Amino acid sequence: MLISLSTFIICFILRSLIVQLTCILLGYKEKNPRIIDIFLISMIALPNVLMLHSQSITSFAAKLAIVFTYYIGNFFLYCIIFRKINFKILYMYLLTINTPQIYANITKQIFSENRFSDLLAFTLEMLVLGGILLYIKTKKYDVFVQNLISVLPKRLYILILALSYIASIFVMGSSRPNHELYIKVLLVPSMVGLIFALFSIIRISVSEAEKSVNINVLSKQIENQIDYYNKINSIYDEFRCFRHDFKNHILCLRSLISAGETERAIEYMNEIEVLSSVEKKKYDTGNIIIDALLNDKSEKAMASNTKLEFSGLVPTTGISNADLCIIIANAVDNAIEACSKDSSGNEKIIHATADFKRGYFFFKTENPIFEMVKIDDKNRIITSKADKSRHGFGVSNIIRVAKKYDGSAEISTDNNIFRLDVNLLLKNEAIPQT
């Protein structure tokens, strides 16, 4: 009797925690008066107590009724609590009915008596869920968790559910007396499912990594555009200021000339010329986005006493600005990073050239290197430095974009000079400027 009462109390607390976590994860609220929800949670917890005595029940119909109530009835009780029936609640329900089996199989290694092991399993699950809920509440992560749940890929939900069930099957299999039969029936299919799930997780991880790289490149592109337009606005502001004072300057010049003060008039005109001068474009590639990008990279190169020289033209059609930025930004960043390795203080020069003709785009960079760089047979950089993965990752992005346009990217070193040579086919159809 004491075990049954303890089991009911712990299961009641456990189901209350599950309801609270569901409210946080799915952004739901309990729709019923508090007293009704307490009754519904009690109804959900009651079958757990009945399951403790299922071995003493001889009637197959009674056992079936208990199992049906436990697995089917509880789902509808959760739906009544939130007054909703949807896949989200079903998912949370399927996730929560699986975990007790994992805890139970662990606690069976401590207690051979099912009642004690089940009670301990429910207690452990209650403590784990209570700890998670307490952490979310104290850190005030409610909104953060809801936003995170909303952006996760749907296939990831399926994988999490599948992995939890596979883990449960493996744990159950280790404690079954008919171990060999269990392996044939469930463990072998579960192993196949596990392999499939692992490959799917790797695939999702790679996809998310590529998205992250593209987002970072595009964010940098937007920043460069903003900087470029800010510079344009500053130039316009200078013109407006000069135009505002233009009439006054003409009056002063006319007065000086009328008074025969020719030399002073010339000096005044020289002063006006200085005031009216504006910064000339440092780069003129034919593509204002790349102009802004090169201006930004040039300023960074100056920090390591490096000069960025560019010649040629960059297309505005046939290739997206995002892909152009991936190629040029990564190439120049790698060159600047290589030049920053020099501690002599001497000036370094990065040569970059671009051209497009007969439907092809050509881009080339040359920069000095100050450490040993080896290139393997797969066109990958091998260096002894700790940041070799970062350097190689930039080159791999360039190669990926070149292949996207049926082109290639070749890297080589000679006499302490690193060379990158990119050529690709410009597309006739419109490329999204994402």
C-alpha positions in Angstrom: 0.0 0.0 0.0 2.8 2.4 0.9 4.6 1.7 -2.4 1.4 2.3 -4.4 0.8 5.6 -2.6 4.4 6.7 -3.1 4.2 5.7 -6.8 1.0 7.7 -7.3 2.5 10.9 -5.6 5.7 10.7 -7.5 3.9 10.0 -10.8 1.5 12.9 -10.1 4.5 15.2 -9.6 6.2 13.8 -12.7 3.1 14.3 -14.9 2.7 17.8 -13.6 6.3 18.5 -14.6 5.6 17.1 -18.1 2.7 19.4 -18.4 4.8 22.4 -17.3 7.6 21.5 -19.8 5.0 21.1 -22.6 3.7 24.6 -21.8 7.3 26.0 -22.1 8.4 24.0 -25.2 5.2 24.4 -27.2 4.1 27.8 -25.8 0.8 26.3 -24.6 -1.2 27.2 -21.6 -3.5 25.0 -19.4 -7.0 25.9 -20.5 -9.0 24.4 -17.6 -9.6 25.6 -14.0 -6.8 24.4 -11.7 -8.9 21.8 -9.9 -9.9 20.1 -13.2 -6.3 19.9 -14.3 -5.3 18.4 -10.9 -8.0 15.7 -11.5 -6.9 15.1 -15.1 -3.2 14.7 -14.0 -4.3 12.3 -11.3 -6.1 10.3 -13.9 -2.9 10.2 -16.0 -0.8 9.1 -13.0 -3.3 6.4 -11.8 -2.5 3.8 -14.5 1.2 3.8 -13.4 0.0 2.4 -10.0 -2.2 -0.2 -11.7 0.8 -1.2 -13.9 2.6 -2.2 -10.7 0.0 -4.8 -10.0 -0.5 -6.0 -13.5 1.5 -9.2 -12.9 -1.0 -10.3 -10.2 -3.9 -9.8 -12.6 -4.8 -13.0 -14.4 -7.5 -11.7 -16.7 -6.1 -10.9 -20.2 -9.0 -8.5 -20.7 -8.2 -6.6 -17.6 -4.5 -6.3 -18.5 -5.4 -5.1 -22.0 -7.7 -2.5 -20.5 -4.9 -1.2 -18.2 -2.5 -1.0 -21.1 -5.0 0.7 -23.3 -5.8 3.2 -20.6 -2.1 3.8 -20.0 -1.1 4.4 -23.6 -4.2 5.7 -25.3 -6.2 7.3 -22.5 -3.3 9.4 -21.3 -2.9 11.0 -24.6 -6.5 12.2 -24.7 -6.2 13.4 -21.1 -3.2 15.6 -22.2 -5.3 16.9 -25.1 -8.1 17.8 -22.7 -5.6 19.7 -20.5 -4.6 21.9 -23.4 -7.9 21.6 -25.3 -6.0 20.7 -28.4 -5.4 17.6 -30.5 -2.4 18.0 -32.8 0.9 16.4 -33.7 2.9 18.5 -31.3 1.1 17.1 -28.3 1.3 13.6 -29.8 5.1 14.0 -30.2 5.6 15.2 -26.6 3.4 12.3 -25.4 5.4 9.7 -27.5 8.6 11.1 -26.2 7.6 11.0 -22.5 6.1 7.5 -22.5 9.3 6.0 -23.8 11.8 7.5 -21.2 10.3 5.6 -18.2 11.3 2.3 -19.8 14.9 3.4 -20.0 15.0 4.4 -16.3 13.2 1.2 -15.3 15.7 -1.0 -17.1 18.5 0.8 -15.3 16.9 0.5 -11.9 16.3 -3.2 -12.4 20.0 -3.7 -12.0 19.6 -2.3 -8.4 16.2 -3.9 -7.4 15.0 -7.2 -8.6 11.5 -6.5 -7.3 9.6 -4.7 -10.1 7.7 -2.5 -7.7 10.8 -1.0 -6.1 12.6 -0.6 -9.4 9.6 1.1 -11.0 9.3 3.5 -8.0 13.0 4.4 -8.3 12.7 4.8 -12.1 9.8 7.3 -11.6 11.8 9.1 -8.9 14.9 9.5 -11.1 12.8 10.7 -14.1 11.0 13.2 -11.8 14.4 14.6 -10.5 15.8 14.9 -14.0 12.7 16.7 -15.4 12.5 18.8 -12.3 16.1 19.9 -12.7 15.6 20.8 -16.4 12.4 22.8 -15.6 14.2 24.6 -12.7 17.1 25.5 -14.9 14.9 26.9 -17.6 12.9 28.9 -15.0 15.8 30.3 -13.1 17.7 31.3 -16.2 14.5 32.7 -17.8 15.1 30.7 -21.0 11.4 30.2 -21.7 11.2 32.4 -24.8 14.7 31.3 -26.0 13.7 27.6 -25.8 10.4 28.3 -27.6 12.3 30.1 -30.4 14.9 27.3 -30.6 12.1 24.6 -30.9 10.4 26.6 -33.7 13.5 26.8 -35.9 14.7 23.2 -35.6 14.2 21.1 -38.8 11.2 18.8 -38.6 13.3 15.8 -39.6 15.4 16.4 -36.5 12.3 15.9 -34.3 11.8 12.5 -35.9 15.4 11.5 -35.4 15.3 12.5 -31.7 12.2 10.4 -31.2 13.7 7.5 -33.2 16.9 7.6 -31.2 15.1 7.6 -27.9 13.2 4.5 -28.8 16.3 2.8 -30.2 18.1 3.5 -27.0 15.2 2.1 -25.0 15.2 -1.1 -27.1 19.0 -1.6 -26.6 18.6 -1.1 -22.8 15.6 -3.5 -22.6 17.5 -6.1 -24.7 20.4 -6.3 -22.3 18.1 -7.3 -19.4 15.8 -9.8 -21.2 16.2 -13.5 -20.4 15.5 -14.5 -24.0 18.3 -12.3 -25.2 19.0 -14.1 -28.5 15.3 -14.0 -29.6 15.1 -10.3 -28.7 18.2 -9.5 -30.8 16.7 -11.2 -33.8 13.3 -9.6 -33.5 14.1 -6.0 -32.4 17.8 -5.2 -32.0 18.9 -6.0 -35.6 16.2 -3.6 -37.1 17.0 -1.1 -34.4 20.7 -1.2 -35.4 19.8 -0.5 -39.0 17.6 2.4 -37.8 20.5 3.7 -35.7 22.9 3.7 -38.6 20.3 5.5 -40.7 19.7 8.1 -37.9 23.4 8.7 -37.5 23.9 9.4 -41.3 20.8 11.7 -41.2 22.3 13.6 -38.3 25.6 14.0 -40.1 23.7 15.2 -43.2 21.8 17.7 -41.2 24.9 19.0 -39.5 26.7 19.5 -42.8 23.7 21.3 -44.2 23.5 23.6 -41.2 27.2 24.3 -41.4 26.9 25.3 -45.0 24.0 27.6 -44.1 26.0 29.2 -41.4 28.9 29.9 -43.7 26.6 31.4 -46.3 24.8 33.5 -43.7 28.1 34.8 -42.4 29.3 35.7 -46.0 26.0 37.4 -46.8 26.0 39.3 -43.5 29.5 40.6 -44.3 28.3 41.5 -47.8 25.4 43.6 -46.4 27.8 45.3 -44.0 30.1 46.2 -46.9 27.1 47.5 -48.8 26.1 49.7 -45.9 29.7 51.0 -45.5 29.8 51.8 -49.2 26.5 53.7 -49.2 27.6 55.6 -46.1 30.7 56.7 -47.9 28.5 57.8 -50.9 26.3 59.8 -48.5 29.3 61.5 -46.9 30.5 62.6 -50.4 27.0 64.0 -51.2 27.1 65.8 -47.9 30.4 67.5 -48.9 28.9 68.5 -52.3 25.9 70.0 -50.6 28.0 72.0 -48.1 30.2 73.2 -50.9 27.2 74.2 -53.1 25.8 76.1 -50.1 28.9 78.2 -49.9 29.6 78.5 -53.6 27.9 81.9 -54.0 29.9 83.3 -51.2 33.1 82.0 -52.7 32.2 83.7 -56.1 31.6 87.0 -54.4 34.9 86.9 -52.6 36.8 86.0 -55.8 35.0 88.8 -57.7 36.0 91.3 -55.0 39.6 90.2 -55.0 39.9 90.3 -58.8 38.1 93.7 -59.0 40.6 95.0 -56.5 43.5 93.7 -58.5 44.5 91.2 -55.8 45.4 88.5 -58.4 47.8 86.5 -56.2 45.3 86.4 -53.3 42.6 85.3 -55.7 44.8 82.4 -56.9 45.5 81.4 -53.3 41.8 81.6 -52.5 41.0 79.4 -55.5 43.6 76.9 -54.3 41.9 76.8 -50.9 38.5 76.2 -52.6 40.0 73.4 -54.6 41.2 71.6 -51.5 37.8 72.1 -49.9 35.9 70.8 -52.9 38.1 67.7 -53.5 36.5 64.4 -52.6 38.1 61.1 -52.1 38.5 59.2 -55.3 37.3 55.7 -55.7 40.2 53.4 -54.6 38.8 50.5 -56.7 36.7 50.5 -59.8 35.9 46.9 -60.7 32.6 47.7 -62.5 30.7 46.1 -59.5 29.9 48.5 -56.7 29.5 45.6 -54.2 33.0 44.3 -54.9 34.3 47.9 -54.8 33.0 48.2 -51.3 34.4 44.8 -50.4 37.9 45.6 -51.7 37.9 48.9 -49.9 37.1 47.2 -46.6 39.7 44.5 -47.2 42.3 47.1 -48.2 41.9 48.9 -44.8 42.4 45.6 -43.0 45.5 44.8 -45.1 47.0 48.1 -44.0 47.1 46.9 -40.4 49.9 44.4 -41.4 51.6 46.9 -43.8 50.1 45.2 -46.8 48.9 46.8 -50.0 46.0 45.4 -52.0 46.4 46.0 -55.7 43.5 45.1 -58.0 43.2 45.3 -61.8 40.5 44.3 -64.2 36.7 44.0 -64.2 34.2 42.0 -62.2 30.8 41.1 -63.9 27.5 42.2 -62.6 25.5 39.4 -64.4 25.9 35.7 -64.8 27.0 35.2 -61.2 25.4 36.2 -58.0 27.0 38.9 -55.8 26.9 36.4 -52.9 29.0 33.9 -54.8 31.4 36.7 -56.0 31.8 37.7 -52.4 32.6 34.1 -51.3 35.3 33.9 -54.0 36.9 37.3 -53.6 36.5 37.7 -49.9 37.9 34.3 -49.0 40.8 34.8 -51.4 41.8 38.2 -50.1 41.2 37.2 -46.5 43.6 34.3 -46.9 46.1 36.5 -48.6 45.9 39.1 -45.8 46.2 36.4 -43.2 49.3 35.0 -44.9 50.9 38.5 -45.1 50.2 39.1 -41.4 52.6 36.3 -40.5 55.5 38.5 -41.5 57.1 40.3 -38.5 59.8 42.2 -40.5 57.7 45.3 -41.0 58.4 45.4 -44.7 55.6 46.3 -47.1 53.8 43.4 -48.7 51.7 43.5 -51.9 48.7 41.4 -52.7 48.0 41.3 -56.5 44.5 40.5 -57.6 43.3 40.5 -61.1 39.8 39.8 -62.6 38.4 39.6 -66.1 35.4 38.1 -68.0 35.2 37.3 -71.6 33.3 34.9 -73.9 31.1 33.9 -71.0 33.9 33.1 -68.6 35.0 34.8 -65.4 38.7 34.7 -64.4 40.0 35.7 -61.0 43.6 35.4 -59.7 45.5 36.4 -56.6 49.2 36.3 -55.7 50.6 37.0 -52.3 53.8 36.3 -50.4 53.9 33.6 -47.7 56.1 33.4 -44.6 55.5 29.9 -43.5 55.7 26.5 -45.2 52.5 25.7 -47.1 52.0 22.3 -48.7 49.2 21.3 -51.1 48.0 17.7 -51.3 46.8 15.9 -54.4 43.2 16.9 -53.7 44.0 20.7 -53.9 43.9 21.1 -50.2 46.3 23.2 -48.0 48.4 21.5 -45.5 50.2 23.7 -43.0 51.9 23.2 -39.7 50.1 26.1 -38.0 47.2 25.7 -35.7 44.8 27.7 -37.9 45.3 25.4 -40.9 41.6 24.3 -40.9 40.4 27.9 -41.2 42.7 28.6 -44.1 41.7 25.4 -45.9 38.0 26.0 -45.2 38.1 29.3 -47.1 39.7 27.7 -50.1 37.2 24.8 -50.0 34.4 27.4 -50.2 36.0 29.0 -53.3 36.3 25.5 -54.9 32.7 24.8 -54.1 31.4 28.0 -55.7 33.6 27.4 -58.8 32.2 23.9 -59.3 28.7 25.4 -59.0 29.4 27.3 -62.1 31.1 24.4 -63.9 34.6 25.9 -63.2 37.6 25.2 -61.1 40.0 26.7 -58.6 43.7 25.8 -58.5 46.2 26.7 -55.8 50.0 26.6 -56.0 53.1 27.9 -54.3 56.4 28.9 -55.9 59.3 30.9 -54.5 57.4 31.9 -51.4 54.4 33.1 -53.5 51.0 31.7 -53.0 48.7 31.7 -56.1 45.0 31.1 -56.5 43.5 30.8 -60.0 39.8 30.6 -60.4 37.8 30.3 -63.6 34.1 29.6 -64.1 31.3 29.7 -66.6 28.9 32.7 -66.3 25.3 31.6 -66.5 22.9 33.0 -69.0 19.8 32.8 -66.7 19.3 35.3 -63.9 21.1 34.5 -60.7 19.3 35.4 -57.4 21.1 38.2 -55.7 20.5 36.8 -52.2 
